[in-house]
Amino acid sequence: MNRRELTRLLGAGVLSTAIGPRFAWAAAAAPEVSITMDDFNFRNAPDEATATKRNDAILAAFRDHAIKAAIFVCGNNVDTAFGQRLLKRWNDAGHIICNHTWSHRNYANSDFAAYSADFLRCDAMIKAYPQSRRLFRFPYLKEGDTAEHRDRMRAFLAEHQYKNGAVTIDASDWYIDDRINKRLGLDPTADTRGFRDYYLAHIKDRSTFYDDVSRRALGRSAKHTLLVHHNVLNGRYLADVLDQYKRMGWKLVNAEDAYTDPVFNEQPTVLPAGDSLVLALAIQSGKMQRPRWPSEDGDYEAPAMDRLGL
């Protein structure tokens, strides 16, 4: 039933006022999405001015859309006075600052002792910021290939009063960023609008897919957390991504608010552990099979980008 028909039926008294508001709420409901950004990596910038410009552009996109993000920081990327100054801008703008290990280790391939020490080193740095939160994101979204390895880290996070900063919408912006950087390396003045268009189509496709997965797994649309990265691509086109969500009818929400959704208390048992939380829950419930492994990867994007000359 569309909104016009609903209004007609309410006005004609066909639907009671008791039933009507519930129909109106359902008709008006829209998916909600927050932005979570990994790595805080500006070390590939040629100079501090370029890194600052990129950082400012990302922050401006959030400011112009009146939302607060979550930045999952690798401590090694900001272990300089300059890096700390850039991160302070996020803190001062009200975005939450979260742990992404010190050196971006892959837990699936790591010794627990070394990995947990890497986690604590990052924690010691970021907890000085008032906007720091006890949210941790596994690099590469890899949470362990065995139940023993997975559960040891889960117990460690609980001991340190951390929650998993899980992702519901996974994507491969990092791969598109790699390709745009190669193009700009060959020609700094290159027209990159094709990369923008491809990126927007990719985010729209992945968002629609994972929202459908959420509805299968939960019977509803989760308060989504989109994973993207602090990189050249988002310095140029994050604002376009946010504009596209509005055109899609999605509601942009603050990351800290998104993490209040009860789904983020879930701890799926599927192995290997990680990737999209809602996908893991859908697989665990038997409502869908794992569509591919890994769920997102540059290999899936390469053929289409090759065809487009990107």
N, C-alpha and C positions, 0 to 999 in steps of 0.2 A: 504494500500500500504506500503510495507516495504522499507527500505532505499535503498537497492540494486536496486529494481525495479524503484524507483524514480530517481536514478542516471542514469539508462539506458534510461529512457524516456526523461530526460533532455538532455542527450548526443545525442539522436536521433532527437531532435527538436520536439518531440511529445507534450511536455509541454513548454509553453513560459517561458522566464526568469522572466516575471512579476508574473506568477502564481507559478513558481517553488519555490522561497524562502519562500512563505507562507506555501507550503506543507512541505518544509524542516524544518521550524520552528515547525510545528505541530508534525512532526515525531520525532523531537529531544526533545520536551517538556517532562519534568519529574516532578512528584510531588516534592514539596519542604516541608521540615519539620524543625522546630526548637525545641529545648528542653527547657521546662520550669519546674522548680523543686520547689516543695512546702515544707514548714515547717522548713527547716534547723534544723532538729531534730537529735541531737547526744547525748541526755541525757541518752539513753539506753546503751551507750558504757560503758564498765567497768572502763575505765580510760581515761585520757586526751591523752595518747599516741595512744590508739586505735581510739579515735575520730579524732585525727589529721591524722592518717593513712587513715581513710575512706575519710575524706575531701580532702586530697591530691590526692587520687586515682580518685575521681570524677573530680577534676580540671584537672588532667593529661589526662583523657579521652577527655575532651573538648580541651585541648591544642594540643593533638596529632592529633585531627581531625580538628583543625584550625577553631573552631566555638565558639561563645559567647552565653551563656545561659541567662535565666532570673531566678533569685532565689526569690521566694515569701516567705518572712520571717515572721514567728511568733515571735514577739518581746520577748515573755517570754522565748523562746529557746536560745536566745543570750544575756540575761540580766546578763552577767558576763564578767569579763575581758577576760577570756578564749574564751567565745563565740564571743566576739567582735574581738578578734585576728583572729579567723577562718573566720569570715565574711569579715574582711579586706582583706584577701587573694583573695576573690572573686572580691572585688572592684578593687584591684590592678591588677588583671588579665583581667579586662575590662568587666566582666559580669555585667548585670544590676540588681539592687537590688530593690525589689518591696514589697508592703504591703500585708500581709496575716492575718491581725488583730494581736492583742497582745496575745490572749489566745485561738485562734482557735475556736471561737464561731460559732455555726450553726445559721445563720440568720433566717431560717424558724422557729426556736424555741426561738428567742430572742426578747426582747424588743428593740425598735429602739434606745432609749436614751442610754441604756447600750452598745449596739452594736456599735453605732457611737463613743462613748467614747473609746471603745476598739480599734477601727480603729485609732483614733487620737493619742492614746498612742504609737502605733507602728509607725505611721507617724513621731512623734517627735524624735524617735530613729533613724530611717533609713535615714532621710533627711540630716543627717550630712555627709553621704557618697557621694562623688562626683558622683558615678555611680548610685545613687538612681534615680528612675523614678516614675512618678505619675501613676502607674498601680496598680490596686487592684484586688486581686482574693478572691472570697468568699470561705471560707473553706467548704469542701464537695460539692462545686459548687452549693450551695443552695442560691438562690437569692430572695426567697419569695414565699409563697403559694397563696397570694392574690395580685390583681393588686395594691391595696393601699399600702401594705407593700413593694412590689417590687419597685413601683414608688417613694416612699419616700426615699429609699436608692439611687436610680438613681439620684434624685435631689440633694441629699447630696454629692454624688461623683462629680457631675458637679459643685456644689458650691465650692468644694475644688480642682477643676481643675484636677480631677482624671478620668482615663478611666478604664473600666473593662478589666482586663487582662484575657480575655476569652480563653477557651480551644476549639480546634476543635477536637483533638483526645484524648478521655478519655480512661482510662485503670485502671486495678486493681493491679498495681505493689505493692501497700501497703499490699494487702492480701498475695501475694506470699512472700513478705518480712516477714510477720508475720509467715508464715509456715517455712521459712528457719531459722528464729531465734529460733523457737521451736526445730528444728532439731539440730542446733548448741548448744543450751542449754543442750541437752541430750548428745551430743558428739561434742566438739569443733573441732575435727579432721575429722568430717564426710565429705564424698564425696558429694559435692553439685552441681555436673555437671547436674544432672537431673533437678534441679531448674533452672539452666541457660537455658537448652533446652526448658523447659516449658515457661519460661519468653520470650525467643525470639519468640517462636511460638505465644504466646499471643499478643505481640506487633505487629507482622506481621499481624495477623488476625484483630486486632482492627484498625490498620492503613489503611489496605485495605478497611475495612468496612466504616470508616469515610471519606475516600477519595471518595468512591462511593457516600456517602450521600452528600458530598460537590458538586459533579458534578450534582447530581439531583437538589440540592437546588439553586446552582449558575450558572450551566452550565459550570463550570470550577473547577479545583482543587485550593482550597484556599492555601495561604501560611500557612501551618499548624503549630499549637502549640500543641505539645505532653505534656500531664501532667504525670510526674513521681515525685518521692519523694527522698529527701536526706536521704537515709537509707542504711542498710547493703547490700541489694540486688544490689543497683546501685553502691555501693563502689566496689563490686566484678565484676559486669557484664554490667555496662553502656557502656564500650568500645565495648563490643560485640554487643550491641544494635545499636550503631553507625555504626559499620562495616556491620551489617545486612542491614541497610538502603542503604548503598552503593551497596551491592550485589543486592538489590531489584531495583536498578536504580533510587533511590530517591536522591535528592540533599539536603545536610545539609546546613542550613542557620542560620544566627544570629537571636536570638529572637527579638531583637529590630527592625530588618529589617522585620521580619514576621508581626509585629504589624503595619506596614505601609499599609498592605492590607486593602482596603476599607471595607471588610466584618466586621472588628472589630469596625466599627462605627454603625453597626446594633444593634437594641435593640428589640429582638423578643417579641411578646405579649403573647406567649403560657404560660400556667400555668400548674403545678408549674414551676417557672422560674429557669433556670440554666442548668446544664449539658453541653453537647457539643453545641457550638454555631451553627454549621452547621446543626446539628440534629434539633435544635429548629426552624431554618429557613425552613428546609424541611417540618417539621410538619405544621408550620404556612402557608406555601404556598399550602398545600394540596397534595404535591408530594409524601408523604409517611405518614404512621401512626406511632405512637410511638411504637417501636418494643417491648419494655419491660420497666418496671419501678421498681426500678431505672435502669438507662441505663447500669451502670456498678456496680458490687457488688461481694463480695467474694462468695456469695451463688452460683453464676454461675460457679465459678472455682473449688469449693470444690469437686464435684463428680469426675471430671477428675483427680484432684491431688490425691484424695483418691485412685483411681484405679491404679495410677502410684506409689503409696507408698511414695508420697512426703509430 
